[in-house]
């Protein structure tokens, strides 16, 4: 009778409590997995942005280097021209021509 019903009810309550704990644990695990997924996505996007920025900086540095080399070449040609008009012997070049860097 009554003892069996009490024990069955207690077992039912205990099983429901275990199921509820398991569900809560699973919910927490899913939250952690979702947080890790979002973090992974953020890191991947940051790496992609950094790669683009690095590429942009390399291009800008290359363009600036070419601009400086052009200025130096123009300056050297100006030195050649002024040395040639002053009647210097030889090529008149004060510094060797700088080949463009790759």
C-alpha positions as CSV (number, residue, x, y, z in Angstrom):
1,X,0.0,0.0,0.0
2,X,0.8,3.4,1.2
3,X,4.5,2.8,1.7
4,X,4.9,1.6,-1.9
5,X,3.1,4.7,-3.2
6,X,5.3,7.0,-1.0
7,X,8.5,5.2,-2.3
8,X,7.2,5.4,-5.9
9,X,6.5,9.1,-5.5
10,X,9.9,9.7,-4.0
11,X,11.6,7.8,-6.8
12,X,9.6,9.9,-9.4
13,X,10.6,13.1,-7.7
14,X,14.2,12.0,-7.5
15,X,14.2,11.0,-11.2
16,X,12.6,14.4,-12.1
17,X,15.3,16.2,-10.1
18,X,18.1,14.3,-11.8
19,X,16.5,15.0,-15.3
20,X,16.3,18.7,-14.4
21,X,19.9,18.8,-13.3
22,X,21.0,17.0,-16.5
23,X,19.0,19.5,-18.5
24,X,20.6,22.4,-16.7
25,X,24.1,21.0,-17.2
26,X,23.4,20.5,-20.9
27,X,22.1,24.1,-21.2
28,X,25.3,25.4,-19.6
29,X,27.5,23.2,-21.9
30,X,25.6,24.6,-24.9
31,X,26.1,28.1,-23.7
32,X,29.9,27.4,-23.4
33,X,30.0,25.9,-26.8
34,X,28.1,28.9,-28.3
35,X,30.5,31.3,-26.5
36,X,33.5,29.4,-27.9
37,X,32.0,29.5,-31.4
38,X,31.5,33.3,-31.2
39,X,35.0,33.7,-29.9
40,X,36.4,31.6,-32.7
41,X,34.4,33.6,-35.2
42,X,35.7,36.9,-33.7
43,X,39.3,35.6,-33.9
44,X,38.9,34.5,-37.5
45,X,37.5,37.9,-38.5
46,X,40.2,39.7,-36.7
47,X,42.9,37.6,-38.4
48,X,41.2,38.3,-41.8
49,X,41.1,42.1,-41.1
50,X,44.8,42.0,-39.9
51,X,45.8,40.2,-43.1
52,X,44.1,42.9,-45.2
53,X,45.7,45.7,-43.2
54,X,49.1,44.1,-43.5
55,X,48.7,43.8,-47.3
56,X,47.6,47.5,-47.4
57,X,50.6,48.6,-45.4
58,X,53.0,46.6,-47.6
59,X,51.5,48.2,-50.7
60,X,51.8,51.7,-49.2
61,X,55.4,51.1,-48.1
62,X,56.2,49.8,-51.6
63,X,54.7,52.9,-53.2
64,X,56.4,55.2,-50.8
65,X,59.8,53.5,-51.5
66,X,59.3,53.9,-55.2
67,X,58.4,57.6,-54.7
68,X,61.6,58.1,-52.7
69,X,63.7,56.3,-55.3
70,X,62.2,58.5,-58.0
71,X,63.1,61.6,-56.0
72,X,66.6,60.4,-55.5
73,X,67.0,59.6,-59.2
74,X,65.7,63.0,-60.1
75,X,68.1,64.6,-57.7
76,X,71.0,62.6,-59.1
77,X,70.0,63.5,-62.7
78,X,69.9,67.2,-61.6
79,X,73.4,66.8,-60.1
80,X,74.6,65.2,-63.4
81,X,73.1,68.0,-65.4
82,X,74.6,70.7,-63.2
83,X,78.0,68.9,-63.2
84,X,77.9,68.6,-67.0
85,X,77.1,72.3,-67.4
86,X,80.1,73.2,-65.2
87,X,82.5,71.3,-67.4
88,X,83.4,68.4,-65.2
89,X,85.4,65.5,-66.6
90,X,84.0,61.9,-66.7
91,X,80.4,61.1,-66.3
92,X,79.8,63.9,-63.8
93,X,77.9,61.5,-61.5
94,X,78.7,62.1,-57.9
95,X,77.0,58.9,-56.7
96,X,76.4,55.6,-58.5
97,X,72.9,55.2,-60.0
98,X,70.7,53.3,-57.6
99,X,68.9,50.4,-59.3
100,X,65.2,50.1,-58.3
101,X,64.6,47.6,-55.6
102,X,62.3,44.7,-56.2
